Amino acid sequence: MRVITQKNEKRHTPDLGELRRRFPLTVAGFAHLANREAWLNRVWELDERWQQTTETDTHNLQEEVISKNAPPSNLSIEGEFEIIYAGGTLGLLHAAVMASHYKHQVLVFDAHTVGKTHRDWNISDEELIEFERAGLFTKEEIEAAVVNRYNSGFVKFHDANSQLKAPPLWIDNVLDVAVDSDNLLTLATNKIKTSETKSALIDGLLFIRAYIQKEKVFVEVEEKKTGHRKLFSARLFVDATGTNSPVSRQLNDGNSITHVCPTVGTVAKGFVHGKEANEVDFSVGEILVSTEDASDNRQLIWEGFAGSKAHDQYTTYLFFYDAIDSSADKSLLNLFERYFETLSSYKKQGANWCVVKPVFGFIPCVHHNGWANQKQTADDRVMLIGDVAGLSSPLTFCGFGSHVRNLKRLTHLTDLALKADMLDVNALSQINAYEPRVAQMSSLAEFMRPTPKSKPSVVNETMNAVMTALHSLDENIRCELFQDRMTFDAFKSMLTRTAKVYPKIFARVREHLGAKKTFWWLANIAESFLAEHRIKKSQIKTPDQHENAKKEFEHYARLYKQ
């Protein structure tokens, strides 16, 4: 692979007037935001990064951001840490455990503000317990960040033109707890600040390059405001910068993800309350809802989650699932235009409706074409976590739940790796959220996007068939489907029942996956079955307390794979 060492030149940032001409509904929709231009520029910045990534010949021309060369001689080291994190959202949660629970000295920096996110988070109480298990938050602290709980949630696909009609599929204990993401991240920053580890949090730093040496890694950054370069050192560098990470692209030869969910929405107040489909109900979560058939090579899907009832805040998302190399328009600003154009057909807005906060991003996904995890998530002294790793199930449409579910094992293994000085690529590659059952779900999500020859109704019809099958199966299977933990037997039952009510499902498999990908999907299903079989047969022993650090890491790495 040929590499370049300089950054791509950015196109000019449009002013408010230009944005208003090109995206009038979005600019008007953001009108009540005090920092409207900053939000618009941040969406534009993500669009630019996405376009620069997809327009580059990624197989032949990649920016070298992980180097085995010596760091720049003209830069002095401004700080030494055990772990350096690029990215202050999901990376911050991992860093907070490492600093407050395991007492490691960390540096967390972000191009914007550490502890602030342009996402909103929903999760379940069962998953929130993982924060306690990881040693990060107490029950009381978690409860302080919860803004709403729902009685239940549902999935409903448009069926006006579908041969199969399916009523809403109700699901309990899935995405039924609304969390104030900024509140939770503030708690995490405070954990680091009060950890007495001499850790640091720095805003406005851009990651430039990591220089891997035998004993440590040097991380070069740039101040966003001044352009000044700085250098820090650590034993381990963790990249948590998000979907468009140049580190992930370099480690994976330009193929860091295969699929993506462009996602936009708002936290807003002033919706009309009620029990009708186009009104908001603060006791119900709307997990997946489509209101029309596919068009423009994409099937648009809505989500609706109530936040604080006292503040009348309700979150709506509009997104679609797609392959990165498809012809569908993936611009977030263009999708925001569609969002504001069609929002009223999903939820009725009152006279005083206004946006409190925009939410947006590119949610990544990797389809695994093999028996095991093929994506590279590490190098010597370098590790990827969160959306950068992209190993969560695309059906959840957010890496937050996967990150929280795996937080204990990710941080525990990181601590053991540091203690054992096992910071080579082979050891660090074992510290990720990959699970065999996630791989089988990835290909299943392929049915949520149209093929070039599909009828407009085919996605909704196929998903209505799956919903019909789930209606007749145990309620626990519904929950498992959206939490990356569907067992082989449950998956087999769902697929078998779907085939009975909708024999066309096998034709859909051929249309969406083709022969090669169908084979690997079956291979991943087999891998999931074998993994479950190993768990049933295995006898896990508690490690000897006198075991050395290397053996302890190897023991727990095997244990967590169970």
N, C-alpha and C positions, 0 to 999 in steps of 0.2 A: 504494500500500500504506500502510495506517495503522500507525503504530508506537507502542510504549510505551517509556518510558525507565527504568522500574523493574523489578526482578526479580520473577518469580513467587514468591509466598510458599510456603515449604516446609511440608509436613506434618510432624508431630512424628516424631523418630527413635524407633522402638520400642525398648524395653529388651529384655534377654535373655529375660525371662519371656514377653513378648508374641511374640517371634520363635520361642520354643520351642513355644508353642501353635499358631502358624500354620504353622511349617516345622520340625516335630519331627525329621525325618530329616536335614535339613541341619544343624541345630544339633548333633545327635548325631554326624554325620559330621565336623564341625569340632572335635570335643571335644579332640583332642590338640594343637591349635594354641595356642601360648602367648598369642597376641593374637586369640583367636577372635572377640570382640565387634567388634574393629576390622575384621576381614575381613567379618563379617556386615553391618556398617554400610556398608562400601564397596559390597557387592553391592546392598544396599537403596538406596543413593544413586544407583547407576546405573539401577536400576529406576525410581526417582522421576523422574530426569531424562528417561528415555524416556517415561514416562506423561505428564509435563507437556508434552513436545513433541507427542505424538500426540493429546492431549486438547484442545490449543489449536487454534483456527481459524487455521491457519497462513497462509491466503491473506489474511486481513484484520487479523490482530493479531500482530505480530512485535516482539520486543524490539530496540531500536536499539542495537547494539553497535559499529557503524562510523559515525562521525559526522564531518561536515565542519565542525562548529562548533569554537570555541576550547576548549581544555581548561579544567577548573575553575580559577578564579583563586585559590582558597584552598589549592591544593596546589602546593608547590614541586617542582622537578625534582630527584629524588634520585640520578639517574645518567643518563649519556648514552652510547649505544652505536651501533654500526653496524647491528646486527640484534638484535631482541628476539624470542624464541621463547616461546610459550605451549604447554606440554606437554613433559614431560621423558623421553619414551621414543623414538619415531621422530624427533621433533624434535631430541632430543639428538644422535642420530647425524649428522643434517644439520649441526647447530651445531658438532659436534666437527671435521668436515671444514673448515668455514668458519674456525674459529679456529686449528686446528693446521696445516692445509695451506695455506690462503689468507691466514692472518694477519689476519682480521677480528675486531674486538672484539664479543663477543656476550654477551647476557644470556639465560639459560634459567631459566624459573620453572615451577612445577607446583603444582597444588592439594594434592598429597600430597608425595611425595619425588622429586626429580629423580634419574633413574637407577634407578628401581624400577618393575616392571611386574606386572600381574595376568594376564599371558599367558606361555606357554612357546613357544619357537621351534624349528622344524625347517626345514631348508633343504638345499641340495646344495653339494658342494665347488665345482662350477662357478660357483654364485652367490656363494659366499663370497669368491672371487677378486676380486669387484667392490669389496670393502673395500680391497684392495691397490691396484686401479686408481684408486680415488677418493683414494688417498693418506692413508687413515685408519689402518689397522692393517697390521702386518707379518705374514708367515706364522706366525711364532712366537707372536705375540699372539693371532691367530685360533685357533691350535691350543690355546692355554691355555683358551679358552672352550668348546671342543668336548668333550662328555662321552660321546658314543657315535656310532658309525657302523654302519649296517646293511648286510647283504649285498644286500638288495633290499626292496621293499615291494609291497603288493598292494591291489586294490580288489575287494570282493565284496558284491553285493547279494542280499538275501533272495529266494529263488526258489521257496518252497514252493507258492505260489499263482500263480506266473508260468507263462505258456505257454512261455516260453523259459527254459531252464536254462543258466547260464553258470558255468564254474569260475572260481576267482580269477584276476584279470588281474594278472600280475606286471609291475612297472615298476622299472627301474633308474635311479639318479641323480635321483630325485625325493623331496624331503623325507627324505633318507636320512642326514642329519647332524643330531644333536641338539646344540643349543647352550644353554649356561647363560645365559639372557637377562640376569640380574642381573650376571653376571661380565662379559659383553660391554658392558653399559651402564656398569659401573664403569670399564672400560678407556677408554670414551669420556669420562667425567667427568674422568679423570686427564689425558687429552689436552688438555682445555680448561684445567684448572688449571695445567698446565705449559707452556702455549702462549706465555706472556709477552705476552699481548695485553690484559691487565687485564680479562679477561672475568669473568662472575659467574654463579653457580648459586644459586638461592634456592628453598627449600621452603615449602610452605604458603601460596602466593599464589593467589588467585582472579582470573581475568581479568574485568574489569568492562566496559571500553570502550576503543576506539582512536579518537583524534582525528586525522584526516588534514589536514595543513597543506601548504603549497606546498613547503617545504624539508625537512620531517621529519614523523614520526608520533609522537604522544604516547600512551602506553599506561597506562591507569589500572588499578590492581590493588587487591585488598583482602586484608589478612592474615586468614587463616582463623580463627586463634585469638582475635584481638583486635577484628577488624572495622575496623581502621584502614586508611584509603585512602592509597595512594602513587602517585607519577607518575614514569614514566621516559620517555626520548625516544630515538629511533633514526631511521636513514634508511629502515629496512624492518622491518615487523612480519610474523612468520611464525606462523600458527595451526596447531598440531599437537595440538589438544586431544582429538581423537577424533570418533566418529560423531555425537554430539549437539551438535556445535559450533554455538553461536548465530550465529557469524560466517558460517558456510556457509549457515545457514538464511536469514539476511538477504540475502546476496548472490544466493541462488537463490529469493527470494520465497516461502520456506517449503517449497520442494521440493528439499531438498539431496540426498536419496537416494530411490530408488524401492523398493529391496529390502534385506533385512537377514538376517543369520544370528545369531539369539540362540545363544550358545555358553557352555556351562559344563563344568567338569571338575575334575580334581585331579592333582597330582603326589603319588603315594602309594607306600608300600612295603608289602611283605607279600603281594603277589599270588602265586598258585601258578604256578611255572615249568613249562614243558613245550611240546610241539609241537601239542597239541590246540587246537581253535578257541577254547575258553574258557580257555586258559592263556596266559601271557605268554612270548614268545620275544624275548630281547634282541638277536637278530641280524636281526629282521624289523620293518619298519614297516607299520602297518595304516592306509592312507591314507583310505579310505572304506569303511565296513562298515555294512550295515543288518541287523538281526536280526528285524524284524517289518514288517508292512505299515503303511500310513498309518492314522492315527486322529486324531480331534480336529483335523482340517484341517491336519495336518502330517505329514511323513515324517521320523522321527527317524533320525539317522545318527551312527555312532560313529567315532572315530579312536583309535588306540593307538600310542604311541611310547615306546620305552624310553629312559630317561636314563642316569644313571650306574649301571653294573652293580655297582660296588664298594659303592655306597650303596643298591642294590636299589630304585632310583626309576623308576617307570613312570607315564607320563602318559596319561590317558584323557579324551577329550572327547565330549560329547553335544551335538548341534546340529541345527538344521533351517533350510532355506532358505525365505524367505517374502517376499511383498510387504508393504510397511509398512501398507497399508490393508486387509489381510485380517482375518478374525475370529479367527484363531489366537491363543492366549495366548502372549505374548512375554515374560512376566515371567521374569527370571533366577532368582529365588528359587523360583518354581513349577517351573521346569525343573530346578533343583538337586534338588528333592524327587523328581522323576521319575528323575533320574540315580541318586540313592542307592537308590531303590526297585528299579531294574532293572539296576544295575551287575553284579550277580552272574550275570545271564543272558548278559552279554557276557564278563566276565572273572572267574574264580574267585578269591575272597579267602581268604587264609590266616587262621589264628587271631590273628596279630599284625598284621593289616592296619591301617594308619592313614594319615591324610592328612598330607602334609608341607607342601603349599601348594595353595590353591584357584586355579583359572584360569578366567577368564570374560570376557565382553564382548559387545558388539553389533558384528558385522563388517558393514560397509556395502557396498552395491553400487548402481550407477547403470545403468539401461538407457537406451541412447542412441537417442532417436527422431529420427534425422537423419543427414546425411552426415558430420557432424563432431562434435567434442566440444561438447556443448551445456551442460554444467555450468560454472558460473562458479567459477573457482578463484583469482580475484584481483580486487583493486581497486587504485586508486592507493596505492602503498606498502604493500600488504597482499597476502600470498600464502598459499595453503593447501597443506599437504603431508600425506602419510600417509593415515590413515583419514578425515581431514577432507575430503580431496579425493575419496576414494572411487572412484578410477579404475582399481583393479586388477581382475583377473578374479575373479568370485565362486567359480569352481571351485577356486581355491587356498585360499579361506576364511581368508585372513589377508593383511594389507597388508605384513607384514614382508618377504616375498620380493620383492614388487613394488618396495618402497622400496629394497631393497638392489640389485636389478637396475638400477635407474635412478639410484642414488646419485651416480655420477660425473657424468652429464649434468645432474642437478638442481643439484648444487653448482657445477659449472663454469659453467653458465648464470647462476646467482645471482651468482657472482663477477664475471662479465663485465657483468651488468646494473648492479652497483654501480659498477664502474669507468667504465662509459659513462653513468652516472646515468640509466639507462633503467628507471625505477621506476614507470612509469605502468601502467594496467590492461592495455593492449594488449601491452606487452612481458612483464609478469609472467605473463600468461595463457599464454604459450608455455612456461613452466617447470612442467611437470607430467608425470605418468607415463602420460598417455593414449596408447594405440596403437590403430589401427583394428582389429587382430585381437582386442583385448580386448572391443570392442563386440559382435562376433559371438559370443564366448563367453558374454557376459552373457545373451543370450536363450536360448542352449543350456541354461544352468543353470536356466531356467524349468521344464524337465522334471523337476526334482528336488523339485518341490512339487505336491501334488494340487490339482486344480480342485474347486470345490464339488460337481460332479456325477461326479467320478471314482470308480471302484471303488477300494477300499483297496489293491489290488495293482498299480495302474496305474503308479506311479512306479518300483517295483522292476522291473516287466516292461519298461518303456521303457528303463531303465538297463541291464538285462540284454541287451537288443537292441544297445545301443551297445557294451557289453563284448564281445559276440559278434563284432561287426564289427571291433573293435580287435584281437581275437585273430588275425584273419586279415590284418592290415596290418603294415607295418614297425614294429618296436619303437620307433623314434625318434618315431613319431607319438604314442605313448602319453606319452612324456616331454614333447613339445611341448604337448600338451593341458593339462598342469598347470603350465606355466611361461609362459603368456601369449605364446607364440611359434609357435603353429600356423600354418603357411603356408596359403595359399588352396588349393593343390593337395592338401595333406594333409586339410584340412577337407572338401573336395569328395569325396575318396576315402572318408572316414569316413561322411559323410552318404549317399553312394551305396550303400555296402556295408550300412549300417544299413537302408536302404529295401528292399534285396533280402531280408534275413532277417526284416524286420518291416515289411511294407507299411503297417501302422497308424500309422507314424510321422508321416505327413502329416495324419492325423486328429488326432493329438496336437498338431501344430503349430497347427492351427485352434483346438483347445480351449484351448490355453495362451496363444496370442498374439492370436488374432482377426485380422481383415483388416488393420487399420491397423498393428499392431505387426509382423505378418508382413512387410508391405511395408518397414518400416524395418529389420527384420532383414536382408532381402535387400539393402537399400541399404547397410548396414554391411558385408555380405559383399563387395559390389561395391567399396566404398571400400578394403577390405583388398587386393583384387586389384589395383586401380589403384595403390595405394601400392607394392606389390611390383613392379609393372611400371615405375614411375618409378625405383625403385632400380636395376633392371637397365639402364635406359637412361642413368641419370645418370653424370656424370663429376665426382667430387669433387676439387676442387683444394685444396691446402694454402693457408691464408690467408697473405697477404703479412705478414711480420713487422712491417712498418711501417704496416699498416692501423690506422686509428683504432679506438677502443674500440667505437663504435657499429656500425661495419661488421663488426667481429669478432663481436659478439653476434649480429647478423643472420645472419652466415655459419654460426655453430655452431647457431643455432636451426633453420636449414634443414637442416643436416647431421644433427642428431639426429632430425629427423622422417623421415629416410631409413631 
